[in-house]
Structure formats: C-alpha cells, structure tokens
C-alpha cells in the first residue's frame, strides 16, 4: 500500500479486532518495498496508468487477527485501502 494509506489501513484492521497480542494492542509489523503491476483492460489503478508496467513504493503490513475476526478485518481493510484490488494473505498460526 502507498505510504499515505499506512496508518488508515492499520487502524481499520485494529478497529476490526486485529493487532492484539496478549496485553498489547495495535501490534503490527511493516516494511517498505517496491510493488509492480500491469493494469489490463478495464483496470483503473490508483497509481500509475493502465497498459504499462508500474513500479511504486509500497508498504507490506502484517498483523495477528483472531480467527473469528478475519472476515471483519479483511472487509475493513478493503473499505479503506486505496487500491482497486488490494493484495492480502491469511495464514493460520498454530501453537506447537
């Protein structure tokens, strides 16, 4: 996500129940990188132009979300994220 969306997307996930670890709240991890994409026919990218490969400075954010709140967190993320198709992953965590 672009830097200007970093705080709003994190806050949306926290409001939906994510980012809690024990007695701590608002827990997340993020790092900067470069995202690439090629907007095809019918795409309306928030950054760059359709029909050419774009490279944009972005942040990857990770947060723990309880299993019962994953849907709420994804909906919240998608509502505030500026991208037409935000990418996200959901990984189950298992105690060993």
LINCOR-V989574 format. One record per helix or strand of 2 or more residues. SS is the DSSP state (2 for helix, 1 for strand). FROM is the first residue (numbers start at 1). LEN is the number of residues. If there is no record, write none. Layout:
SS|FROM|LEN ; SS|FROM|LEN
This chain:
2|3|13 ; 1|29|11 ; 1|53|10 ; 2|67|14
